[in-house]
Amino acid sequence: MKRFIPAILVVVLGIIFGYLIIDKPKTLKVYNPIDVNPDLVDESVRNVDKFHRVGSFKLTDQDGKEVTENTFKGKIYVTDFFFVTCPTICPKMATQMNRIYDEFKENKTVMLLSHTVMPIADSVPVLKEYASKLGVSSEKWKFVTGDKPQIYNLARKTYFAAITKGDGGYDDFVHTENFVLVDKEKRLRGFYEGTSKKDVDRLITDIYALLKEYK
């Protein structure tokens, strides 16, 4: 009987090992500026290779409430840049963001943050009407407006979402389809094409993986 114990042990260990491989959660990369396509990164931070975080900001949401980095304390969030009257990529982006909203509607850890790139036109009432048409909660999905240079600096120096150069002035314009995934430590964990259902499927999978990291 004793001679069969090693064989049984090998089988059991094999099952356990196989389970651990299958059940092992995906670990998402932490992105610093040096890891990102340099065309997306402002030259002033392009060579930073560690400790990149979303810094402080102050904007206003569709309810007229102040939104800062502390609004997302302890949250995982997806962010993008859009404008209400955009006739091309923005409607497609809104459709894909809505998919994320619906998927994580009951999960209080996951939020969405959309910055208008036309803050002069997209006032609080305009954003309120836009959000109402989408039928989304402001507690879950923040549409924000505010100081244009600040918003453009967030796009270029914080989230690395735009392949353009500029100073956030009157003639400056950002137009990008990129979605960015941010973790609870305000680190960048993924970049996605916001007009692509396939890529947003990947984003949804990555959000679940990130949620597992925090369990």
Backbone as numpy.savetxt, mean C-alpha at the origin, in Angstrom:
# Nx Ny Nz CAx CAy CAz Cx Cy Cz
10.06 -56.04 16.81 9.23 -54.84 16.81 10.10 -53.58 16.81
11.21 -53.62 17.56 12.06 -52.46 17.70 12.65 -52.02 16.37
12.87 -52.99 15.44 13.50 -52.65 14.18 12.63 -51.72 13.33
11.29 -51.69 13.60 10.39 -50.85 12.81 10.27 -49.43 13.35
10.75 -49.19 14.54 10.63 -47.87 15.15 11.35 -46.80 14.34
12.59 -47.04 13.90 13.27 -46.01 13.10 12.50 -45.67 11.82
11.95 -46.67 11.15 11.19 -46.44 9.92 9.96 -45.58 10.20
9.26 -45.91 11.27 8.07 -45.14 11.64 8.47 -43.71 11.99
9.58 -43.58 12.69 10.07 -42.25 13.06 10.40 -41.41 11.84
11.02 -42.03 10.85 11.36 -41.33 9.60 10.09 -40.83 8.92
9.07 -41.68 8.88 7.81 -41.30 8.24 7.17 -40.12 8.96
7.14 -40.21 10.30 6.53 -39.15 11.10 7.27 -37.83 10.92
8.61 -37.91 10.98 9.41 -36.70 10.80 9.22 -36.10 9.40
9.09 -36.98 8.42 8.86 -36.52 7.05 7.55 -35.78 6.92
6.51 -36.30 7.59 5.20 -35.65 7.55 5.27 -34.28 8.21
5.94 -34.24 9.37 6.07 -32.97 10.10 6.85 -31.96 9.27
7.96 -32.40 8.67 8.79 -31.52 7.86 8.00 -30.98 6.66
7.25 -31.88 6.01 6.44 -31.48 4.87 5.38 -30.47 5.25
4.76 -30.67 6.41 3.74 -29.75 6.89 4.33 -28.37 7.14
5.52 -28.34 7.74 6.17 -27.07 8.03 6.51 -26.30 6.76
6.93 -27.02 5.72 7.25 -26.37 4.44 6.00 -25.78 3.81
4.92 -26.58 3.81 3.68 -26.15 3.18 3.06 -24.99 3.95
3.12 -25.08 5.30 2.44 -24.10 6.13 3.28 -22.85 6.42
4.54 -22.87 6.01 5.42 -21.74 6.30 4.93 -20.49 5.59
4.64 -19.43 6.34 4.11 -18.22 5.72 5.13 -17.52 4.83
4.63 -16.89 3.80 5.48 -16.11 2.91 5.98 -14.88 3.65
7.26 -14.60 3.53 7.84 -13.40 4.15 8.10 -12.36 3.07
7.48 -11.21 3.22 7.63 -10.16 2.22 8.92 -9.38 2.43
9.50 -8.95 1.34 10.71 -8.14 1.37 10.42 -6.77 1.98
11.37 -6.24 2.71 11.31 -4.86 3.19 12.11 -4.01 2.21
11.45 -3.02 1.60 12.10 -2.22 0.55 12.67 -0.92 1.11
13.91 -0.67 0.73 14.56 0.61 0.94 14.75 1.28 -0.42
15.03 2.57 -0.46 15.16 3.24 -1.76 16.10 2.56 -2.74
17.20 2.01 -2.25 18.18 1.38 -3.13 17.63 0.12 -3.81
16.55 -0.44 -3.26 15.96 -1.67 -3.80 14.94 -1.41 -4.89
14.59 -0.16 -5.09 13.50 0.21 -5.98 14.05 0.74 -7.30
13.30 0.55 -8.38 13.65 1.12 -9.68 14.07 2.58 -9.49
15.31 2.95 -9.80 15.77 4.32 -9.56 14.94 5.39 -10.25
14.25 5.02 -11.32 13.39 5.99 -12.00 12.22 6.42 -11.12
11.91 5.57 -10.12 10.79 5.87 -9.22 11.23 6.61 -7.96
12.52 6.76 -7.77 13.06 7.28 -6.51 13.69 8.65 -6.73
13.32 9.61 -5.90 13.93 10.93 -5.98 15.43 10.81 -5.74
16.21 11.57 -6.47 17.68 11.48 -6.39 18.21 11.71 -4.98
17.51 12.49 -4.18 17.99 12.83 -2.84 18.00 11.65 -1.89
17.24 10.59 -2.21 17.19 9.42 -1.32 17.54 8.12 -2.04
17.96 8.22 -3.28 18.13 7.05 -4.14 19.10 6.01 -3.58
20.12 6.43 -2.84 21.15 5.49 -2.37 20.93 5.02 -0.93
19.82 5.38 -0.33 19.54 4.94 1.04 19.28 3.44 1.03
20.01 2.70 1.87 19.91 1.24 1.82 19.35 0.60 3.09
18.90 1.41 4.05 18.30 0.83 5.26 17.47 1.88 6.00
16.58 1.36 6.84 15.80 2.17 7.78 14.82 3.14 7.11
14.42 2.89 5.86 13.44 3.78 5.24 12.07 3.55 5.88
11.41 4.65 6.24 10.09 4.60 6.85 9.24 5.74 6.28
7.92 5.55 6.35 7.02 6.65 6.05 7.13 7.64 7.21
7.49 8.88 6.89 7.67 9.88 7.93 6.37 10.60 8.26
6.50 11.76 8.85 5.32 12.51 9.27 4.68 13.23 8.09
3.36 13.34 8.13 2.61 14.11 7.15 1.31 14.59 7.78
0.70 15.57 7.16 -0.57 16.10 7.67 -1.45 16.47 6.49
-2.54 15.72 6.31 -3.46 15.92 5.20 -4.89 15.94 5.73
-5.87 16.07 4.83 -7.27 16.15 5.25 -8.10 15.17 4.45
-8.96 14.40 5.14 -9.73 13.37 4.44 -11.09 13.88 3.97
-11.88 12.97 3.40 -13.17 13.32 2.80 -14.19 13.81 3.82
-13.94 13.59 5.10 -14.82 14.10 6.15 -14.32 15.41 6.75
-13.21 15.92 6.19 -12.64 17.14 6.72 -11.79 16.91 7.96
-11.48 15.66 8.25 -10.68 15.32 9.43 -9.19 15.26 9.09
-8.38 15.63 10.05 -6.94 15.58 9.86 -6.47 14.13 9.78
-5.59 13.87 8.82 -4.99 12.54 8.65 -3.48 12.70 8.75
-2.87 11.95 9.66 -1.41 11.97 9.81 -0.89 10.55 9.80
0.42 10.41 9.93 1.00 9.07 10.01 0.44 8.28 11.19
-0.01 8.99 12.24 -0.55 8.32 13.42 -1.93 7.73 13.18
-2.62 8.19 12.13 -3.90 7.60 11.75 -3.72 6.12 11.42
-2.52 5.75 10.98 -2.25 4.39 10.54 -1.37 3.63 11.54
-1.33 4.12 12.76 -0.56 3.44 13.81 -1.13 2.04 14.04
-0.26 1.04 13.96 -0.70 -0.34 14.15 -1.51 -0.90 13.00
-1.46 -0.23 11.84 -2.24 -0.66 10.67 -1.33 -1.10 9.53
-1.85 -1.97 8.70 -1.30 -2.28 7.38 -2.14 -1.48 6.40
-1.49 -0.80 5.44 -2.32 -0.06 4.49 -1.74 -0.09 3.08
-2.65 0.12 2.14 -2.30 0.23 0.72 -2.53 1.68 0.31
-1.58 2.26 -0.39 -1.71 3.65 -0.79 -1.54 3.85 -2.29
-2.17 4.90 -2.80 -2.04 5.23 -4.22 -2.24 6.73 -4.41
-2.13 7.16 -5.68 -2.26 8.57 -6.06 -3.20 8.65 -7.26
-4.17 9.55 -7.20 -5.22 9.60 -8.22 -5.75 11.03 -8.32
-6.74 11.26 -9.19 -7.54 12.49 -9.12 -8.93 12.18 -9.64
-9.90 12.88 -9.10 -11.31 12.53 -9.29 -11.73 12.54 -10.75
-11.27 13.52 -11.52 -11.73 13.65 -12.91 -10.89 12.86 -13.91
-9.95 12.07 -13.43 -9.10 11.27 -14.32 -9.95 10.31 -15.13
-9.87 10.35 -16.47 -10.71 9.49 -17.31 -10.02 8.19 -17.75
-8.75 8.02 -17.41 -7.99 6.89 -17.97 -7.72 5.81 -16.92
-6.59 5.91 -16.21 -6.21 4.82 -15.31 -6.93 4.84 -13.97
-7.37 6.01 -13.51 -7.94 6.11 -12.17 -9.22 5.29 -11.96
-10.16 5.26 -12.92 -11.32 4.40 -12.72 -10.95 2.93 -12.57
-9.93 2.48 -13.31 -9.47 1.10 -13.19 -8.83 0.87 -11.82
-8.08 1.87 -11.36 -7.45 1.78 -10.05 -8.50 1.72 -8.94
-9.54 2.54 -9.09 -10.62 2.55 -8.09 -11.32 1.19 -8.03
-11.50 0.58 -9.19 -12.12 -0.76 -9.23 -11.27 -1.77 -8.47
-9.96 -1.72 -8.67 -9.07 -2.66 -7.99 -8.93 -2.35 -6.50
-8.90 -1.07 -6.14 -8.88 -0.70 -4.73 -10.16 -1.17 -4.03
-11.27 -1.09 -4.76 -12.54 -1.55 -4.21 -12.51 -3.05 -3.91
-11.80 -3.79 -4.73 -11.65 -5.23 -4.48 -10.92 -5.45 -3.16
-9.87 -4.67 -2.93 -9.12 -4.79 -1.67 -10.02 -4.38 -0.49
-10.77 -3.30 -0.68 -11.70 -2.83 0.34 -12.69 -3.94 0.72
-13.29 -4.55 -0.29 -14.28 -5.60 -0.04 -13.65 -6.83 0.62
-12.43 -7.17 0.19 -11.76 -8.36 0.73 -11.46 -8.21 2.23
-11.10 -7.00 2.64 -10.68 -6.78 4.03 -11.62 -5.84 4.79
-12.85 -5.78 4.33 -13.83 -4.86 4.90 -14.01 -5.06 6.40
-13.98 -6.29 6.84 -14.22 -6.59 8.25 -12.92 -6.66 9.06
-11.79 -6.46 8.41 -10.51 -6.53 9.12 -10.05 -5.11 9.47
-10.08 -4.78 10.74 -9.78 -3.43 11.18 -8.29 -3.09 11.08
-7.45 -4.10 10.83 -6.01 -3.86 10.73 -5.62 -3.30 9.37
-6.46 -3.52 8.37 -6.12 -3.13 6.99 -6.88 -1.87 6.59
-6.15 -0.87 6.08 -6.76 0.37 5.61 -6.25 0.73 4.21
-6.90 1.71 3.60 -6.52 2.21 2.28 -6.35 3.72 2.36
-5.38 4.24 1.60 -5.08 5.67 1.61 -4.85 6.15 0.18
-5.74 7.00 -0.32 -5.64 7.53 -1.68 -5.41 9.03 -1.63
-4.29 9.47 -2.25 -3.95 10.89 -2.29 -4.38 11.50 -3.62
-5.08 12.62 -3.59 -5.33 13.31 -4.84 -4.08 14.04 -5.28
-3.80 13.99 -6.57 -2.65 14.73 -7.13 -3.10 16.08 -7.69
-4.40 16.37 -7.53 -4.95 17.66 -7.93 -5.70 18.28 -6.74
-4.96 18.62 -5.69 -5.62 19.11 -4.47 -6.41 20.40 -4.64
-6.04 21.22 -5.62 -6.81 22.45 -5.84 -8.22 22.12 -6.31
-8.35 21.13 -7.19 -9.66 20.74 -7.71 -10.39 19.79 -6.77
-9.64 18.87 -6.17 -10.25 17.82 -5.34 -10.32 18.27 -3.88
-11.29 19.12 -3.61 -11.51 19.64 -2.26 -12.18 18.57 -1.41
-12.35 18.87 -0.14 -13.01 17.92 0.77 -14.41 17.53 0.26
-15.28 18.48 -0.13 -16.60 18.09 -0.64 -16.52 17.21 -1.89
-15.56 17.50 -2.77 -15.40 16.69 -3.99 -14.99 15.26 -3.63
-14.06 15.12 -2.69 -13.64 13.80 -2.27 -14.77 13.07 -1.55
-15.56 13.81 -0.78 -16.70 13.22 -0.07 -17.70 12.63 -1.05
-18.00 13.38 -2.09 -18.93 12.89 -3.11 -18.36 11.68 -3.84
-17.09 11.72 -4.14 -16.42 10.61 -4.83 -16.48 9.34 -3.98
-16.16 9.46 -2.70 -16.18 8.30 -1.80 -17.60 7.78 -1.63
-18.57 8.69 -1.59 -19.97 8.28 -1.44 -20.44 7.47 -2.65
-20.01 7.88 -3.84 -20.38 7.14 -5.05 -19.78 5.73 -5.04
-18.61 5.60 -4.43 -17.99 4.28 -4.32 -18.62 3.46 -3.20
-19.34 4.12 -2.30 -20.01 3.43 -1.21 -19.06 2.88 -0.17
-18.00 3.64 0.14 -16.99 3.14 1.08 -16.96 3.98 2.35
-16.47 3.37 3.42 -16.39 4.02 4.72 -15.09 4.82 4.85
-15.20 6.02 5.41 -14.02 6.85 5.62 -13.14 6.30 6.73
-13.67 5.42 7.56 -12.86 4.79 8.60 -11.91 3.76 7.99
-12.29 3.24 6.84 -11.51 2.20 6.18 -10.64 2.75 5.05
-11.22 3.64 4.26 -10.56 4.15 3.06 -10.52 5.67 3.12
-9.33 6.21 3.29 -9.13 7.64 3.38 -8.77 8.22 2.01
-9.57 9.19 1.55 -9.22 9.99 0.37 -8.73 11.33 0.90
-7.50 11.69 0.58 -6.93 12.87 1.22 -6.49 13.93 0.22
-6.61 15.16 0.68 -6.14 16.33 -0.05 -5.27 17.15 0.89
-4.64 18.19 0.35 -3.77 19.00 1.19 -2.74 19.76 0.38
-1.62 20.04 0.99 -0.54 20.78 0.36 0.07 19.98 -0.79
0.04 20.55 -1.99 0.51 19.81 -3.17 1.97 19.39 -3.08
2.91 20.27 -2.70 4.30 19.82 -2.59 4.47 18.66 -1.61
3.70 18.67 -0.51 3.79 17.58 0.44 3.32 16.26 -0.18
2.21 16.30 -0.88 1.67 15.10 -1.52 2.66 14.57 -2.56
3.25 15.46 -3.35 4.18 15.05 -4.39 5.48 14.52 -3.80
5.90 15.08 -2.68 7.07 14.54 -1.99 6.79 13.15 -1.45
5.57 12.91 -0.98 5.20 11.57 -0.53 5.29 10.58 -1.68
4.81 10.99 -2.85 4.84 10.11 -4.03 6.26 9.77 -4.44
7.16 10.77 -4.38 8.51 10.60 -4.94 9.57 10.21 -3.93
9.44 10.69 -2.70 10.50 10.48 -1.71 10.14 9.49 -0.61
8.86 9.16 -0.51 8.42 8.24 0.55 7.92 6.92 -0.01
6.94 6.99 -0.93 6.32 5.76 -1.45 6.93 5.30 -2.78
7.68 6.14 -3.45 8.32 5.79 -4.72 7.30 5.26 -5.73
6.29 6.07 -5.96 5.17 5.65 -6.80 5.14 6.31 -8.17
5.99 7.32 -8.40 5.85 8.09 -9.63 7.15 8.21 -10.40
7.09 7.96 -11.71 8.27 8.08 -12.57 8.31 9.48 -13.17
8.37 10.48 -12.34 8.43 11.86 -12.82 9.31 12.68 -11.90
9.79 13.81 -12.40 10.56 14.74 -11.59 9.80 16.05 -11.51
9.97 16.74 -10.40 9.31 18.03 -10.25 9.41 18.53 -8.83
8.87 19.72 -8.60 8.95 20.34 -7.29 7.61 20.48 -6.60
6.58 19.88 -7.18 5.26 20.02 -6.59 4.62 21.37 -6.86
5.19 22.13 -7.80 4.67 23.44 -8.13 3.42 23.39 -9.00
2.99 24.56 -9.46 1.74 24.68 -10.20 1.70 23.79 -11.44
2.81 23.74 -12.18 2.84 22.98 -13.44 3.26 21.53 -13.27
3.59 21.14 -12.05 4.03 19.77 -11.78 2.81 18.84 -11.76
3.01 17.62 -12.26 1.87 16.69 -12.28 2.36 15.25 -12.15
1.78 14.53 -11.21 2.06 13.11 -11.01 0.88 12.29 -11.53
1.16 11.28 -12.31 0.11 10.38 -12.82 0.67 8.97 -12.80
0.23 8.17 -11.85 0.81 6.84 -11.68 -0.25 5.82 -11.30
-0.07 4.60 -11.78 -1.00 3.52 -11.46 -0.50 2.64 -10.32
0.61 3.00 -9.70 1.22 2.14 -8.69 0.47 2.14 -7.36
0.32 0.93 -6.80 -0.15 0.75 -5.43 1.07 0.35 -4.59
1.10 0.79 -3.34 2.22 0.48 -2.45 1.67 -0.10 -1.15
2.26 -1.19 -0.69 1.86 -1.84 0.56 2.79 -1.41 1.68
2.20 -0.95 2.79 2.96 -0.44 3.93 2.60 -1.25 5.18
3.62 -1.62 5.96 3.35 -2.44 7.15 3.17 -1.59 8.40
2.99 -2.25 9.54 2.71 -1.55 10.80 3.88 -0.70 11.26
5.08 -1.05 10.82 6.28 -0.27 11.16 6.54 0.85 10.16
5.57 1.05 9.26 5.66 2.09 8.22 6.78 1.80 7.22
7.07 0.52 7.02 8.04 0.10 6.01 7.31 -0.28 4.73
7.98 -0.12 3.59 7.39 -0.49 2.31 7.60 -1.98 2.06
6.51 -2.70 1.74 6.60 -4.16 1.60 6.21 -4.68 0.23
5.76 -3.81 -0.67 5.43 -4.29 -2.01 4.93 -3.20 -2.92
5.13 -3.41 -4.23 4.70 -2.46 -5.26 3.89 -3.22 -6.30
2.79 -2.63 -6.77 1.84 -3.35 -7.62 1.24 -2.41 -8.66
0.91 -2.98 -9.82 0.24 -2.20 -10.86 -1.25 -2.16 -10.56
-1.73 -0.98 -10.20 -3.10 -0.84 -9.73 -4.18 -0.98 -10.77
-3.81 -1.08 -12.04 -4.81 -1.31 -13.10 -4.91 -2.79 -13.47
-4.09 -3.62 -12.86 -4.01 -5.04 -13.22 -4.69 -5.92 -12.18
-5.73 -6.64 -12.59 -6.40 -7.56 -11.66 -5.42 -8.62 -11.16
-4.58 -9.13 -12.05 -3.62 -10.16 -11.68 -2.65 -9.65 -10.62
-2.17 -8.42 -10.80 -1.20 -7.87 -9.84 -1.88 -7.55 -8.51
-3.13 -7.12 -8.56 -3.86 -6.86 -7.32 -4.23 -8.16 -6.62
-4.42 -9.23 -7.38 -4.56 -10.56 -6.76 -3.31 -10.86 -5.93
-2.16 -10.55 -6.49 -0.88 -10.76 -5.78 -0.82 -9.88 -4.53
-1.29 -8.65 -4.66 -1.31 -7.73 -3.52 -2.19 -8.28 -2.39
-3.36 -8.77 -2.74 -4.26 -9.34 -1.72 -3.60 -10.51 -1.01
-2.94 -11.37 -1.80 -2.20 -12.50 -1.21 -1.11 -12.00 -0.27
-0.42 -10.94 -0.67 0.65 -10.39 0.15 0.12 -9.77 1.44
-1.05 -9.17 1.39 -1.65 -8.62 2.61 -1.93 -9.74 3.60
-2.48 -10.85 3.11 -2.70 -12.00 4.00 -1.39 -12.51 4.58
-0.34 -12.54 3.76 0.97 -12.98 4.25 1.50 -12.02 5.32
1.28 -10.74 5.11 1.75 -9.74 6.07 0.97 -9.85 7.37
-0.31 -10.10 7.28 -1.12 -10.30 8.49 -0.61 -11.49 9.30
-0.18 -12.54 8.59 0.36 -13.72 9.28 1.67 -13.39 10.00
2.45 -12.47 9.42 3.72 -12.09 10.06 3.49 -11.52 11.45
2.34 -10.89 11.63 2.06 -10.22 12.91 1.32 -11.12 13.91
1.04 -12.35 13.53 0.37 -13.26 14.47 1.39 -13.83 15.45
